[in-house]
Amino acid sequence: MVLLIVCTLTFVIHFIGTMSYCLRIVNVQTHKSAITWSLFNFLMVGSRMAITLQAPLLAKYVENRIINQESYDIAFFRYVIIASMLGTMFGGLAIPTGQRVFTQIVEVLYKLFSFPKLIRAGLRWKNWKIIQKHVAIPKQGNFQMLTQYQDISLKIMFLHMMSNAFFTVSVLSCLLAGYLNPTIRATAASLNGFVNGAAIVIFMVFADPDMAILSDRVIAGEQTQQYFRKYMVFVVVSRFIGTLLAQFMLLPLAYLIAFIAKNCMF
């Protein structure tokens, strides 16, 4: 039961995180940057709530197994990473629908000038029927773009991949390190900030500014929306590869964290 709840929350976290990229496309379409950014923050509330619930459940699961002197269950952690892979994949597939829906939401929010009014409007069944008309699946051309990588910075895509890999595996590796050496599990858990911090630094310092600058260049007419869409396809694929890479990073990173917690902490 715990595994199902944790995997569901993990799916939601990565689904929302990937889906949020559609707001970048909405931004260059509507030129309403402030409203789009506000909507992005509103969307991320759901992701942060899921993270708030996920972390204590993971920690409690590890604590119970250590107390009961049970050996670590690597499969549990790998299933959680699979949930992150599925969340990223389905989030990417939902971007065409999200782009159309959020474009309408931005326009409605611009007129209503209030999130509570927007929420009340969203509760009306007739508005949900309108949203159903915007459901779309990715076009085949989006996948064909992956063969046209000559004008895409693979270095930036690599940074997107690594930031998502660290984000996916940070909590899991720290908790697994506590499994490996229960005597330092509190120290190992506290090192999550360093691992997650690496993901934040890579994304905020290197990857995200490149995306933001490109968005502004598209709005200024210096770059095409078609190129921006192709760029976003590569970003989503990079995120997915990052979750796949997390499977291979899980155990080595856990051993490294356990070593640091035992030998490098005062």
ChimeraX attribute file (.defattr): number of C-alpha atoms within 10 A of each C-alpha:
attribute: neighborCount
match mode: 1-to-1
recipient: residues
	/A:1	6
	/A:2	13
	/A:3	15
	/A:4	12
	/A:5	13
	/A:6	23
	/A:7	23
	/A:8	17
	/A:9	24
	/A:10	27
	/A:11	26
	/A:12	24
	/A:13	25
	/A:14	27
	/A:15	24
	/A:16	22
	/A:17	20
	/A:18	23
	/A:19	26
	/A:20	22
	/A:21	20
	/A:22	24
	/A:23	23
	/A:24	21
	/A:25	25
	/A:26	21
	/A:27	23
	/A:28	22
	/A:29	16
	/A:30	15
	/A:31	16
	/A:32	14
	/A:33	19
	/A:34	10
	/A:35	18
	/A:36	25
	/A:37	14
	/A:38	13
	/A:39	18
	/A:40	20
	/A:41	13
	/A:42	12
	/A:43	16
	/A:44	16
	/A:45	12
	/A:46	15
	/A:47	20
	/A:48	14
	/A:49	13
	/A:50	18
	/A:51	16
	/A:52	12
	/A:53	14
	/A:54	20
	/A:55	16
	/A:56	12
	/A:57	15
	/A:58	19
	/A:59	17
	/A:60	12
	/A:61	14
	/A:62	21
	/A:63	17
	/A:64	11
	/A:65	14
	/A:66	18
	/A:67	9
	/A:68	9
	/A:69	11
	/A:70	11
	/A:71	10
	/A:72	16
	/A:73	12
	/A:74	12
	/A:75	9
	/A:76	16
	/A:77	22
	/A:78	17
	/A:79	16
	/A:80	24
	/A:81	25
	/A:82	18
	/A:83	24
	/A:84	28
	/A:85	25
	/A:86	20
	/A:87	27
	/A:88	29
	/A:89	22
	/A:90	17
	/A:91	26
	/A:92	28
	/A:93	19
	/A:94	19
	/A:95	26
	/A:96	19
	/A:97	20
	/A:98	24
	/A:99	24
	/A:100	19
	/A:101	19
	/A:102	24
	/A:103	20
	/A:104	17
	/A:105	18
	/A:106	22
	/A:107	15
	/A:108	15
	/A:109	20
	/A:110	14
	/A:111	10
	/A:112	13
	/A:113	12
	/A:114	11
	/A:115	13
	/A:116	11
	/A:117	12
	/A:118	17
	/A:119	11
	/A:120	9
	/A:121	15
	/A:122	14
	/A:123	10
	/A:124	10
	/A:125	10
	/A:126	10
	/A:127	11
	/A:128	12
	/A:129	10
	/A:130	12
	/A:131	18
	/A:132	11
	/A:133	11
	/A:134	16
	/A:135	15
	/A:136	15
	/A:137	11
	/A:138	13
	/A:139	10
	/A:140	8
	/A:141	9
	/A:142	13
	/A:143	14
	/A:144	10
	/A:145	15
	/A:146	15
	/A:147	7
	/A:148	10
	/A:149	12
	/A:150	8
	/A:151	8
	/A:152	14
	/A:153	12
	/A:154	14
	/A:155	11
	/A:156	20
	/A:157	19
	/A:158	16
	/A:159	21
	/A:160	26
	/A:161	28
	/A:162	23
	/A:163	27
	/A:164	26
	/A:165	27
	/A:166	25
	/A:167	21
	/A:168	29
	/A:169	29
	/A:170	26
	/A:171	25
	/A:172	26
	/A:173	29
	/A:174	31
	/A:175	28
	/A:176	27
	/A:177	29
	/A:178	27
	/A:179	25
	/A:180	19
	/A:181	16
	/A:182	19
	/A:183	12
	/A:184	17
	/A:185	23
	/A:186	14
	/A:187	19
	/A:188	27
	/A:189	22
	/A:190	14
	/A:191	21
	/A:192	20
	/A:193	14
	/A:194	12
	/A:195	20
	/A:196	19
	/A:197	16
	/A:198	17
	/A:199	22
	/A:200	19
	/A:201	13
	/A:202	19
	/A:203	20
	/A:204	13
	/A:205	10
	/A:206	16
	/A:207	21
	/A:208	17
	/A:209	12
	/A:210	14
	/A:211	17
	/A:212	12
	/A:213	11
	/A:214	20
	/A:215	24
	/A:216	16
	/A:217	16
	/A:218	21
	/A:219	18
	/A:220	12
	/A:221	11
	/A:222	11
	/A:223	14
	/A:224	15
	/A:225	18
	/A:226	10
	/A:227	15
	/A:228	19
	/A:229	16
	/A:230	19
	/A:231	20
	/A:232	20
	/A:233	18
	/A:234	23
	/A:235	24
	/A:236	23
	/A:237	18
	/A:238	23
	/A:239	28
	/A:240	26
	/A:241	20
	/A:242	26
	/A:243	30
	/A:244	19
	/A:245	19
	/A:246	28
	/A:247	19
	/A:248	13
	/A:249	17
	/A:250	25
	/A:251	20
	/A:252	12
	/A:253	21
	/A:254	24
	/A:255	18
	/A:256	15
	/A:257	26
	/A:258	28
	/A:259	17
	/A:260	15
	/A:261	24
	/A:262	16
	/A:263	9
	/A:264	9
	/A:265	8
	/A:266	5
